Amino acid sequence: MTTPNGDRSDRSPWNWLLIVPIILPLLPFLYNSDEPRLLGFPLFYWLQLAFIAVGVTGTTIVYQMTKRRR
């Protein structure tokens, strides 16, 4: 997105997707248990790895949707 004077604007609605990886780990009811276990690891540990994957995926989507096209 560019403004009328040619400067790049960062006001894309896709940027709101970046709030998901911030809010998701702040919801304790998601990981407030010991079960289920995956490869012997409690829910908390493998869910933290899943949060990383959500963050990387969300950031990649926002980048691809907002990068300047040539």
C-alpha positions in Angstrom: 0.0 0.0 0.0 1.3 3.4 -0.9 0.1 6.8 0.2 -0.6 9.6 -2.4 2.9 11.1 -1.9 4.6 7.7 -2.7 5.5 6.7 0.9 4.8 3.1 2.0 1.9 2.7 4.5 1.9 -0.1 7.1 -1.8 0.1 7.6 -2.8 -3.2 6.1 -5.7 -5.2 7.7 -3.4 -8.2 7.4 -1.3 -6.8 10.2 -4.1 -7.7 12.7 -3.2 -11.4 12.1 0.0 -10.7 14.0 -2.0 -10.4 17.3 -2.9 -14.1 17.2 0.6 -15.4 18.3 0.7 -12.8 21.0 -2.7 -13.5 22.6 -2.7 -17.3 22.1 0.0 -18.1 24.7 -1.7 -15.8 27.2 -4.7 -18.1 27.4 -3.9 -20.4 30.3 -7.0 -22.7 29.9 -5.3 -24.0 26.7 -2.4 -25.6 28.5 -3.5 -25.9 32.1 -3.3 -29.7 32.3 -0.8 -32.5 32.2 -2.6 -34.6 29.6 -2.5 -35.4 26.7 1.1 -36.4 26.4 2.9 -36.5 23.1 6.1 -38.6 22.9 6.2 -38.5 26.7 6.1 -34.6 26.9 3.3 -33.0 28.8 0.8 -30.7 27.0 2.5 -27.5 28.1 5.8 -28.3 26.3 4.5 -29.4 23.0 1.9 -26.7 22.9 4.7 -24.1 23.3 6.3 -25.6 20.1 2.9 -25.4 18.4 2.7 -21.7 19.4 6.0 -21.1 17.6 4.6 -22.8 14.5 1.5 -20.6 14.7 3.7 -17.5 15.0 5.9 -18.4 12.1 2.9 -19.2 9.9 1.1 -16.0 10.8 4.2 -13.9 10.2 4.8 -15.5 6.9 1.2 -14.9 5.8 1.3 -11.3 6.8 4.6 -10.8 5.0 3.5 -12.4 1.8 0.2 -10.4 1.8 1.8 -7.0 2.5 5.1 -7.1 0.6 5.5 -4.6 -2.1 4.7 -6.0 -5.5 7.1 -5.0 -8.4 
